[in-house]
Amino acid sequence: MKENEFAIKLGERIRELRKIKGISQLELAYDMDMSMNTISGIELGKISPKIETLRKIASKLDVEIGELFNFSHTSAKNKVSRKKIEEISRKLQDFDTDFIILAQNTIDLLIKARNSK
């Protein structure tokens, strides 16, 4: 994989995780004390972040740093799923923590039932 391909895939993965978490570029930039242009540049693969920046991004997205490099998730077939996850995330933002935990537990039960088939 060429360096620019790697940077693009890394940026796509960061964007995917950020959107799944329902965090805007502006929020991430603010939390990281960076400009939104820097976050955008990373997500577009135009800026190659330092490892410390990647650690901070992973922390803000509440994932292990290795998850940023799990590029198998960023494929065309997952775009529909990603959009649905983003839609669910947006819908849950207005609810309190107890309701979100209930929704998460329900999802966990659905996954467990599906995996037991």
C-alpha positions in Angstrom: 0.0 0.0 0.0 1.4 3.4 -1.0 1.8 6.1 1.7 -1.0 8.3 0.3 -3.3 5.2 0.1 -2.6 4.5 3.7 -3.3 8.1 4.7 -6.6 8.1 2.8 -7.7 4.8 4.4 -6.7 6.0 7.8 -8.6 9.2 7.3 -11.7 7.4 6.1 -11.6 5.1 9.1 -11.3 8.1 11.5 -14.2 9.8 9.8 -16.3 6.6 9.9 -15.6 6.1 13.7 -16.2 9.8 14.4 -19.6 9.7 12.6 -20.6 6.4 14.3 -20.0 8.2 17.6 -22.0 11.1 16.5 -19.2 13.6 16.9 -18.7 16.5 14.4 -15.4 17.5 13.0 -15.8 20.8 15.0 -16.4 18.9 18.3 -13.4 16.6 17.7 -11.2 19.6 16.8 -12.3 21.5 19.8 -11.7 18.6 22.2 -8.3 18.0 20.7 -7.3 21.7 20.7 -6.8 21.6 16.9 -8.3 23.4 14.0 -11.2 21.9 12.1 -9.0 22.2 9.0 -6.5 19.9 10.6 -9.1 17.3 11.4 -10.5 17.6 7.9 -7.0 17.2 6.4 -6.4 14.1 8.4 -9.8 12.6 7.3 -9.0 13.4 3.7 -5.6 11.8 3.9 -3.8 15.1 3.2 -2.3 15.3 6.7 -0.4 12.4 8.2 -0.9 12.7 12.0 1.7 11.9 14.6 1.2 8.8 16.8 0.4 11.0 19.8 -2.4 12.7 17.7 -3.7 9.3 16.8 -3.7 8.3 20.5 -5.7 11.4 21.3 -8.2 10.8 18.4 -8.6 7.2 19.5 -9.2 8.3 23.1 -11.8 11.0 22.0 -13.6 8.4 19.9 -13.4 5.9 22.8 -11.7 3.1 20.8 -8.3 1.4 21.0 -5.7 2.9 18.8 -5.6 -0.3 16.7 -9.2 0.2 15.7 -8.1 3.3 13.7 -6.1 0.9 11.5 -8.9 -1.6 11.0 -9.5 -0.7 7.4 -11.7 -3.7 6.6 -14.7 -1.6 7.8 -14.3 1.1 5.2 -15.6 -0.7 2.1 -18.4 0.2 -0.3 -20.7 -2.6 1.1 -20.5 -1.0 4.5 -21.6 2.5 3.4 -25.3 1.6 3.8 -24.7 0.1 7.2 -22.6 3.1 8.3 -25.4 5.5 7.2 -27.9 3.5 9.2 -25.6 3.5 12.3 -25.2 7.3 11.9 -29.0 7.7 11.7 -29.5 5.7 14.9 -26.7 7.6 16.6 -28.4 10.9 15.7 -31.8 9.7 17.0 -30.3 8.7 20.3 -28.4 12.0 21.0 -31.5 13.6 22.5 -32.1 10.9 25.0 -30.7 10.5 28.5 -28.0 8.0 29.5 -30.4 5.5 30.9 -32.3 5.3 27.7 -29.1 5.0 25.6 -28.0 2.1 27.9 -31.3 0.4 27.4 -30.9 0.8 23.6 -27.4 -0.6 23.9 -28.6 -3.6 25.9 -31.3 -4.2 23.4 -28.8 -4.2 20.6 -26.6 -6.6 22.6 -29.5 -9.0 23.0 -30.3 -8.8 19.3 -26.7 -9.6 18.4 -26.5 -12.5 20.9 -29.8 -13.9 19.4 -28.5 -13.6 15.9 -25.1 -15.2 16.7 -26.8 -18.2 18.5 -28.6 -19.2 15.2 
